[in-house]
């Protein structure tokens, strides 16, 4: 869930090249609706700064929903402050990557969390 088209394109390309299926949305409200209306994915990459519902709100909703709580969540964000990282970890994020990010670091985190 990312609202910046260039980041969506980059992350999608990187992950598809690694053999992953990728779907994206541009705001938090749509993200939750999609997660609740389909088969939950194994992993969500979530930006903090999203319109309509920020990433922390989405993360909290995902982790408090019994049907969605097993989804692994990577926060991928420009927000590098320690209190934001702590907030994400407390809410259940499995990884926290700051922008600009290393493609290799992102792929390694995805592999680690997906068990591939």
N, C-alpha and C positions, 0 to 999 in steps of 0.2 A: 504494500500500500504506500504509494508515493505519488506526490502531486507535481513533481518536476519531470517533464517529458524526457529530458536528456538523461537523467538518472535511471528512469524506467527503461529506456532503450538500452543503456549500458548494462545494467544488471540483468535484464532479460537476455541479452546477447551472451553474456558470460555464462549464465546458468544453462541456457539452451545448448551452448557449445559443450557443456559438461554432461549433457543428456537429461536434464531436468525439464519437466513441463512447467511453464510459467504462465501466470494470469496476473493481471494488474487492475487496480482501480485507483482513482485519484482523490478519494476523500474517505474519512473514517466511517461515516454513516453507511455509505455504499459497501465498504469493506465488511462491516458487521452483517449487513443484510445478505451479502453473498456468502459469507462463511456459514450463516445460519440456514441458508436455503439450499445448500448443496452438500456433497460429501466433503467433510472437512479435509483440508490438505495436511500433509505432515509438518509443513513449515510455512511460516509467514515472515516476510521481511517488512518491517514496519517503520515508517518515519515518525518522528515526534510531531513535527509541524505539519499537520493535515487540516484541511478545511472541514467544517461541519462536525467533527469530533476528533480531538487530537490523539496522537499515538498512545499516550498514557491511558486515556479513556478507553480506547479500543483494547489495549493490552489487559486492562482491568476487567473489561466485559468478557474477553475471551477466557481468561483464567478463572473467572467466577461462574462460567457456564459449563455444567457437567459434560455436555456434548462436545465442547470445544477445548476444554482445559488441557488435553493432551497435546494440542498443537504446540510445536516448538516455535519460539518467537525470537527473531533477531531484530534488534532495534538498530536501524541504519540512519544516522542523523548527524546534522551539523552541530547539534547541541553537545558540546564536549565538557560541560561543567560537571564536577564531581557529584553535586547533589542530584543532577538529572540521571546520572548513571546509577546512583544508589536508589533513586526512586523507581527506575526501571527494574533493577534487580529485586527490590522489595515486592514489586507487582508481579514478578514471575518471569521476566525476560530471561532467555537462555543465553543470550550474547548481546553485546553492545559494541557497535562499530561506528566510529566517527568519520564524517566526510571531511576532507577527501579520504577515500579508502583505497586500500590495495586490493586489486582483483584477486590476488592469491589469498589474502586473508579472508576475503568473503567466501571464496570457494572452499577453503579449509574449514571455515565455520559451518557452512552448509553440509559438507561431508561429515563432519563430526556429529552434527545434530541429527542428520538423516541416517547415520550409520552406513554410509557408502564409502 
